Amino acid sequence: MRTGDFKQTYGELVTLVDSPPVWLWSALLVASLIAAPFVLNSYALSFLMIVLITLVGTLGLNILTGYTGLISLGHVGFLVTGAYAYAVLVSKYHMHPLVGFLGAGVVPALASLIVGAPSLRLKGLYLAITTLAFSFIINSVILEARWLTNGARGISVQRPEIFGLSFESDAAFTYLCLGFAVLTLFATLNIRRSRVGRAFVAIRDNDTAARVMGINLRAYKLFAFVTSAFITGLSGALYGIYLSFVSVEGFPFLLSIEALAILIVGGLGSALGAVLGTILIVLLPEATRMVFSLFSAQIDSVFTTGAQELKSMLYGVVIILFLRYQPRGLVGTWHDIRRMWVNWPLRY
């Protein structure tokens, strides 16, 4: 039985996963997700797609906010940029979907240089306001560039066909989202255990000490912006394909709040926390609606007509509760439960 997290070698310290049960449970989870399209109905499958797409974007934001400690409220700006980049390349200029996904990552990454470079000396609230301003600016640019983006009319997007494989059906598109989610998860885990990831965490914990140790704050902060924007742009492309129509109205500011809520609820700086937080936050409105619908049909109709307002309220309540009672998020709760189980009956 595992009795702690003590590491004896550097290899054990940076290993991706050193526990066979974790690999086993991870394999069972992936197998369950692969089997899900054959079991779930279309309504439940749509939630699974949203969970996977949201997870990709949250993992991207986790690199910037969770690993590096740079608070961003402009997450939705990178989402909409990635969605429009894919839509313009694939739907308007009829390029290959893989080129579209590459553009969905590269274009937001280049845009992050514009917002990241002037923000290198900022932190906390000032950085958050700067990124928020970027999201409003990018929306205005999209609406004004009618020759490229069709302005407020938006762009229709078809589900892709890659190397003869069609992702038109919900089941096939779920597998595409699952592939992106798994690759992104492995990428972020490997970034975290690399020299770059350790530099990110050092900047987050104490940027002055990191500078003394020889870490180039400007370079690593900018790299965090670029990496986060690239991954977030891919999530935006997937979300645009899911909606079948890309427009500014499809990417409200609430998505930025949702992403931050996921990180706070799941646990900042943790890939497992991003997974747990995504599942909770995405399914929370629907679970709340189902519970209240048992008592009154009128409440059920309120959830239908005022979905955005109720989502905002639920996110606010959840954030307040977790900050007050469990600042480490769901991953902190999981660590407490695991420690209690490992040390039983000597936990006291």
C-alpha positions as a Python dict, from the first residue, in 0.01 Angstrom:
ca = {
    (1, 'M'): (0, 0, 0),
    (2, 'R'): (123, 349, -85),
    (3, 'T'): (195, 539, 236),
    (4, 'G'): (300, 880, 107),
    (5, 'D'): (454, 1089, -169),
    (6, 'F'): (821, 1064, -70),
    (7, 'K'): (1051, 1053, -374),
    (8, 'Q'): (1400, 904, -368),
    (9, 'T'): (1526, 997, -715),
    (10, 'Y'): (1484, 1289, -955),
    (11, 'G'): (1323, 1054, -1207),
    (12, 'E'): (1047, 970, -958),
    (13, 'L'): (996, 1342, -897),
    (14, 'V'): (928, 1429, -1262),
    (15, 'T'): (754, 1108, -1371),
    (16, 'L'): (413, 1155, -1527),
    (17, 'V'): (237, 894, -1311),
    (18, 'D'): (413, 658, -1069),
    (19, 'S'): (108, 465, -953),
    (20, 'P'): (-24, 157, -1141),
    (21, 'P'): (-376, 209, -999),
    (22, 'V'): (-383, 559, -1152),
    (23, 'W'): (-295, 415, -1493),
    (24, 'L'): (-563, 148, -1446),
    (25, 'W'): (-836, 395, -1351),
    (26, 'S'): (-730, 627, -1634),
    (27, 'A'): (-754, 342, -1884),
    (28, 'L'): (-1099, 250, -1751),
    (29, 'L'): (-1210, 614, -1782),
    (30, 'V'): (-1091, 637, -2143),
    (31, 'A'): (-1260, 304, -2222),
    (32, 'S'): (-1585, 433, -2071),
    (33, 'L'): (-1564, 750, -2280),
    (34, 'I'): (-1504, 546, -2594),
    (35, 'A'): (-1810, 334, -2517),
    (36, 'A'): (-2025, 635, -2421),
    (37, 'P'): (-2153, 721, -2775),
    (38, 'F'): (-2299, 371, -2801),
    (39, 'V'): (-2482, 403, -2467),
    (40, 'L'): (-2586, 768, -2428),
    (41, 'N'): (-2872, 935, -2611),
    (42, 'S'): (-2818, 1248, -2818),
    (43, 'Y'): (-2908, 1482, -2530),
    (44, 'A'): (-2659, 1326, -2289),
    (45, 'L'): (-2400, 1302, -2567),
    (46, 'S'): (-2424, 1677, -2623),
    (47, 'F'): (-2323, 1734, -2260),
    (48, 'L'): (-2028, 1499, -2303),
    (49, 'M'): (-1913, 1698, -2605),
    (50, 'I'): (-1941, 2024, -2412),
    (51, 'V'): (-1745, 1875, -2120),
    (52, 'L'): (-1461, 1764, -2350),
    (53, 'I'): (-1450, 2094, -2541),
    (54, 'T'): (-1458, 2296, -2218),
    (55, 'L'): (-1184, 2078, -2072),
    (56, 'V'): (-951, 2167, -2361),
    (57, 'G'): (-1005, 2540, -2305),
    (58, 'T'): (-974, 2508, -1928),
    (59, 'L'): (-644, 2324, -1956),
    (60, 'G'): (-521, 2608, -2175),
    (61, 'L'): (-621, 2868, -1918),
    (62, 'N'): (-471, 2653, -1644),
    (63, 'I'): (-126, 2701, -1797),
    (64, 'L'): (-162, 3079, -1772),
    (65, 'T'): (-354, 3116, -1446),
    (66, 'G'): (-296, 2788, -1264),
    (67, 'Y'): (70, 2728, -1348),
    (68, 'T'): (202, 3082, -1397),
    (69, 'G'): (-36, 3275, -1172),
    (70, 'L'): (-140, 3530, -1438),
    (71, 'I'): (-511, 3606, -1401),
    (72, 'S'): (-692, 3645, -1733),
    (73, 'L'): (-1048, 3757, -1798),
    (74, 'G'): (-989, 3760, -2174),
    (75, 'H'): (-1011, 3383, -2215),
    (76, 'V'): (-1317, 3419, -2438),
    (77, 'G'): (-1119, 3648, -2671),
    (78, 'F'): (-885, 3361, -2759),
    (79, 'L'): (-1181, 3126, -2793),
    (80, 'V'): (-1360, 3342, -3048),
    (81, 'T'): (-1035, 3412, -3235),
    (82, 'G'): (-967, 3040, -3272),
    (83, 'A'): (-1325, 2972, -3382),
    (84, 'Y'): (-1315, 3244, -3648),
    (85, 'A'): (-968, 3137, -3766),
    (86, 'Y'): (-1097, 2785, -3828),
    (87, 'A'): (-1420, 2906, -3986),
    (88, 'V'): (-1247, 3148, -4225),
    (89, 'L'): (-984, 2897, -4335),
    (90, 'V'): (-1214, 2598, -4377),
    (91, 'S'): (-1557, 2739, -4462),
    (92, 'K'): (-1455, 3051, -4653),
    (93, 'Y'): (-1128, 2951, -4819),
    (94, 'H'): (-1203, 2575, -4830),
    (95, 'M'): (-874, 2463, -4677),
    (96, 'H'): (-815, 2125, -4517),
    (97, 'P'): (-959, 2093, -4164),
    (98, 'L'): (-613, 2016, -4025),
    (99, 'V'): (-494, 2350, -4166),
    (100, 'G'): (-798, 2506, -4002),
    (101, 'F'): (-709, 2357, -3662),
    (102, 'L'): (-350, 2472, -3701),
    (103, 'G'): (-474, 2823, -3781),
    (104, 'A'): (-714, 2805, -3485),
    (105, 'G'): (-411, 2764, -3260),
    (106, 'V'): (-160, 2990, -3435),
    (107, 'V'): (-384, 3296, -3482),
    (108, 'P'): (-480, 3326, -3111),
    (109, 'A'): (-115, 3261, -3021),
    (110, 'L'): (-10, 3556, -3237),
    (111, 'A'): (-290, 3765, -3086),
    (112, 'S'): (-161, 3673, -2739),
    (113, 'L'): (169, 3840, -2827),
    (114, 'I'): (-22, 4163, -2882),
    (115, 'V'): (-192, 4151, -2543),
    (116, 'G'): (89, 3969, -2362),
    (117, 'A'): (385, 4192, -2449),
    (118, 'P'): (237, 4514, -2300),
    (119, 'S'): (113, 4319, -1997),
    (120, 'L'): (444, 4173, -1886),
    (121, 'R'): (488, 4437, -1615),
    (122, 'L'): (131, 4395, -1490),
    (123, 'K'): (-11, 4146, -1244),
    (124, 'G'): (-326, 4084, -1045),
    (125, 'L'): (-623, 4309, -1112),
    (126, 'Y'): (-439, 4526, -1366),
    (127, 'L'): (-353, 4225, -1582),
    (128, 'A'): (-709, 4093, -1554),
    (129, 'I'): (-853, 4425, -1673),
    (130, 'T'): (-604, 4435, -1962),
    (131, 'T'): (-705, 4090, -2084),
    (132, 'L'): (-1071, 4182, -2041),
    (133, 'A'): (-1017, 4484, -2263),
    (134, 'F'): (-854, 4257, -2523),
    (135, 'S'): (-1167, 4041, -2543),
    (136, 'F'): (-1383, 4347, -2614),
    (137, 'I'): (-1134, 4478, -2871),
    (138, 'I'): (-1118, 4147, -3058),
    (139, 'N'): (-1499, 4135, -3076),
    (140, 'S'): (-1503, 4485, -3226),
    (141, 'V'): (-1235, 4390, -3479),
    (142, 'I'): (-1433, 4082, -3584),
    (143, 'L'): (-1753, 4282, -3630),
    (144, 'E'): (-1578, 4551, -3834),
    (145, 'A'): (-1378, 4316, -4060),
    (146, 'R'): (-1685, 4218, -4262),
    (147, 'W'): (-1478, 4135, -4571),
    (148, 'L'): (-1318, 3850, -4376),
    (149, 'T'): (-1555, 3750, -4095),
    (150, 'N'): (-1896, 3848, -4241),
    (151, 'G'): (-1939, 4079, -3942),
    (152, 'A'): (-2246, 4017, -3731),
    (153, 'R'): (-2380, 3763, -3981),
    (154, 'G'): (-2122, 3507, -3875),
    (155, 'I'): (-1995, 3203, -4065),
    (156, 'S'): (-2154, 2860, -4098),
    (157, 'V'): (-1926, 2569, -4013),
    (158, 'Q'): (-1962, 2207, -4117),
    (159, 'R'): (-1824, 1916, -3920),
    (160, 'P'): (-1492, 1810, -4073),
    (161, 'E'): (-1380, 1510, -4273),
    (162, 'I'): (-1017, 1417, -4207),
    (163, 'F'): (-833, 1153, -4411),
    (164, 'G'): (-1161, 1005, -4528),
    (165, 'L'): (-1307, 988, -4177),
    (166, 'S'): (-1628, 1185, -4143),
    (167, 'F'): (-1709, 1348, -3809),
    (168, 'E'): (-2060, 1447, -3912),
    (169, 'S'): (-2240, 1230, -3658),
    (170, 'D'): (-2251, 1315, -3289),
    (171, 'A'): (-2068, 994, -3199),
    (172, 'A'): (-1783, 1063, -3441),
    (173, 'F'): (-1752, 1425, -3332),
    (174, 'T'): (-1741, 1310, -2969),
    (175, 'Y'): (-1440, 1096, -3055),
    (176, 'L'): (-1274, 1397, -3219),
    (177, 'C'): (-1331, 1605, -2904),
    (178, 'L'): (-1207, 1316, -2690),
    (179, 'G'): (-887, 1296, -2896),
    (180, 'F'): (-820, 1667, -2851),
    (181, 'A'): (-897, 1647, -2478),
    (182, 'V'): (-662, 1351, -2418),
    (183, 'L'): (-378, 1504, -2621),
    (184, 'T'): (-420, 1838, -2443),
    (185, 'L'): (-424, 1670, -2103),
    (186, 'F'): (-101, 1483, -2176),
    (187, 'A'): (58, 1797, -2319),
    (188, 'T'): (-23, 2008, -2013),
    (189, 'L'): (92, 1734, -1775),
    (190, 'N'): (424, 1711, -1958),
    (191, 'I'): (461, 2090, -1961),
    (192, 'R'): (406, 2095, -1584),
    (193, 'R'): (686, 1845, -1515),
    (194, 'S'): (931, 2005, -1759),
    (195, 'R'): (1187, 2279, -1694),
    (196, 'V'): (947, 2530, -1849),
    (197, 'G'): (665, 2417, -1621),
    (198, 'R'): (880, 2446, -1312),
    (199, 'A'): (974, 2798, -1422),
    (200, 'F'): (602, 2879, -1456),
    (201, 'V'): (534, 2760, -1102),
    (202, 'A'): (834, 2951, -965),
    (203, 'I'): (698, 3270, -1122),
    (204, 'R'): (357, 3200, -972),
    (205, 'D'): (491, 3135, -623),
    (206, 'N'): (740, 3424, -607),
    (207, 'D'): (846, 3609, -919),
    (208, 'T'): (1121, 3798, -735),
    (209, 'A'): (1283, 3475, -618),
    (210, 'A'): (1241, 3332, -968),
    (211, 'R'): (1425, 3630, -1117),
    (212, 'V'): (1708, 3586, -864),
    (213, 'M'): (1739, 3220, -969),
    (214, 'G'): (1795, 3332, -1328),
    (215, 'I'): (1448, 3280, -1474),
    (216, 'N'): (1367, 3525, -1753),
    (217, 'L'): (1030, 3653, -1638),
    (218, 'R'): (944, 3827, -1966),
    (219, 'A'): (1023, 3526, -2183),
    (220, 'Y'): (840, 3271, -1967),
    (221, 'K'): (534, 3489, -1912),
    (222, 'L'): (508, 3549, -2285),
    (223, 'F'): (551, 3177, -2351),
    (224, 'A'): (272, 3105, -2104),
    (225, 'F'): (46, 3349, -2290),
    (226, 'V'): (126, 3193, -2627),
    (227, 'T'): (83, 2832, -2511),
    (228, 'S'): (-242, 2909, -2331),
    (229, 'A'): (-382, 3097, -2631),
    (230, 'F'): (-286, 2817, -2872),
    (231, 'I'): (-471, 2552, -2671),
    (232, 'T'): (-765, 2782, -2605),
    (233, 'G'): (-796, 2857, -2979),
    (234, 'L'): (-829, 2484, -3050),
    (235, 'S'): (-1111, 2468, -2797),
    (236, 'G'): (-1277, 2764, -2971),
    (237, 'A'): (-1258, 2585, -3306),
    (238, 'L'): (-1420, 2273, -3158),
    (239, 'Y'): (-1692, 2483, -2997),
    (240, 'G'): (-1761, 2661, -3326),
    (241, 'I'): (-1794, 2325, -3502),
    (242, 'Y'): (-2026, 2205, -3226),
    (243, 'L'): (-2248, 2512, -3271),
    (244, 'S'): (-2229, 2477, -3653),
    (245, 'F'): (-2219, 2857, -3666),
    (246, 'V'): (-1950, 3099, -3553),
    (247, 'S'): (-2055, 3445, -3437),
    (248, 'V'): (-1958, 3689, -3165),
    (249, 'E'): (-2290, 3624, -2988),
    (250, 'G'): (-2199, 3256, -2950),
    (251, 'F'): (-1902, 3344, -2727),
    (252, 'P'): (-2037, 3557, -2440),
    (253, 'F'): (-1821, 3694, -2159),
    (254, 'L'): (-1980, 3435, -1930),
    (255, 'L'): (-1744, 3176, -2083),
    (256, 'S'): (-1446, 3354, -1925),
    (257, 'I'): (-1618, 3349, -1585),
    (258, 'E'): (-1704, 2983, -1636),
    (259, 'A'): (-1340, 2897, -1707),
    (260, 'L'): (-1218, 3078, -1394),
    (261, 'A'): (-1492, 2911, -1190),
    (262, 'I'): (-1374, 2572, -1314),
    (263, 'L'): (-1016, 2642, -1205),
    (264, 'I'): (-1124, 2768, -862),
    (265, 'V'): (-1367, 2482, -802),
    (266, 'G'): (-1133, 2215, -938),
    (267, 'G'): (-809, 2348, -789),
    (268, 'L'): (-565, 2598, -936),
    (269, 'G'): (-259, 2450, -1104),
    (270, 'S'): (-391, 2094, -1116),
    (271, 'A'): (-480, 1900, -1431),
    (272, 'L'): (-698, 1666, -1224),
    (273, 'G'): (-866, 1971, -1075),
    (274, 'A'): (-938, 2102, -1425),
    (275, 'V'): (-1106, 1771, -1513),
    (276, 'L'): (-1314, 1755, -1194),
    (277, 'G'): (-1403, 2124, -1209),
    (278, 'T'): (-1512, 2101, -1573),
    (279, 'I'): (-1745, 1811, -1502),
    (280, 'L'): (-1901, 1988, -1201),
    (281, 'I'): (-1943, 2332, -1357),
    (282, 'V'): (-2073, 2212, -1694),
    (283, 'L'): (-2325, 1973, -1540),
    (284, 'L'): (-2420, 2197, -1245),
    (285, 'P'): (-2695, 2399, -1422),
    (286, 'E'): (-2857, 2087, -1564),
    (287, 'A'): (-2834, 1900, -1233),
    (288, 'T'): (-2984, 2199, -1050),
    (289, 'R'): (-3265, 2221, -1306),
    (290, 'M'): (-3346, 1852, -1266),
    (291, 'V'): (-3357, 1880, -886),
    (292, 'F'): (-3585, 2187, -886),
    (293, 'S'): (-3808, 2043, -1160),
    (294, 'L'): (-3905, 1769, -916),
    (295, 'F'): (-4077, 2032, -700),
    (296, 'S'): (-4229, 2269, -955),
    (297, 'A'): (-4271, 2285, -1333),
    (298, 'Q'): (-4265, 2665, -1315),
    (299, 'I'): (-3910, 2657, -1180),
    (300, 'D'): (-3815, 2431, -1468),
    (301, 'S'): (-3944, 2692, -1715),
    (302, 'V'): (-3745, 2963, -1535),
    (303, 'F'): (-3427, 2762, -1594),
    (304, 'T'): (-3516, 2746, -1962),
    (305, 'T'): (-3594, 3115, -2017),
    (306, 'G'): (-3327, 3264, -1789),
    (307, 'A'): (-3047, 3013, -1841),
    (308, 'Q'): (-2763, 3266, -1871),
    (309, 'E'): (-2865, 3464, -1562),
    (310, 'L'): (-2910, 3150, -1355),
    (311, 'K'): (-2575, 3017, -1472),
    (312, 'S'): (-2406, 3337, -1356),
    (313, 'M'): (-2577, 3309, -1018),
    (314, 'L'): (-2481, 2943, -976),
    (315, 'Y'): (-2119, 3010, -1069),
    (316, 'G'): (-2103, 3295, -817),
    (317, 'V'): (-2248, 3083, -537),
    (318, 'V'): (-2014, 2792, -611),
    (319, 'I'): (-1706, 3016, -625),
    (320, 'I'): (-1794, 3179, -291),
    (321, 'L'): (-1857, 2844, -122),
    (322, 'F'): (-1532, 2689, -242),
    (323, 'L'): (-1324, 2996, -159),
    (324, 'R'): (-1474, 2997, 190),
    (325, 'Y'): (-1476, 2628, 277),
    (326, 'Q'): (-1231, 2455, 39),
    (327, 'P'): (-983, 2697, -124),
    (328, 'R'): (-786, 2403, -271),
    (329, 'G'): (-1090, 2294, -470),
    (330, 'L'): (-1211, 1946, -552),
    (331, 'V'): (-858, 1816, -594),
    (332, 'G'): (-784, 1928, -237),
    (333, 'T'): (-1088, 1738, -116),
    (334, 'W'): (-972, 1432, -308),
    (335, 'H'): (-624, 1453, -151),
    (336, 'D'): (-779, 1478, 197),
    (337, 'I'): (-997, 1173, 134),
    (338, 'R'): (-703, 976, -6),
    (339, 'R'): (-481, 1070, 288),
    (340, 'M'): (-756, 970, 529),
    (341, 'W'): (-791, 633, 357),
    (342, 'V'): (-415, 565, 339),
    (343, 'N'): (-354, 654, 703),
    (344, 'W'): (-658, 474, 842),
    (345, 'P'): (-696, 380, 1128),
    (346, 'L'): (-411, 606, 1245),
    (347, 'R'): (-540, 924, 1079),
    (348, 'Y'): (-602, 1084, 1416),
}
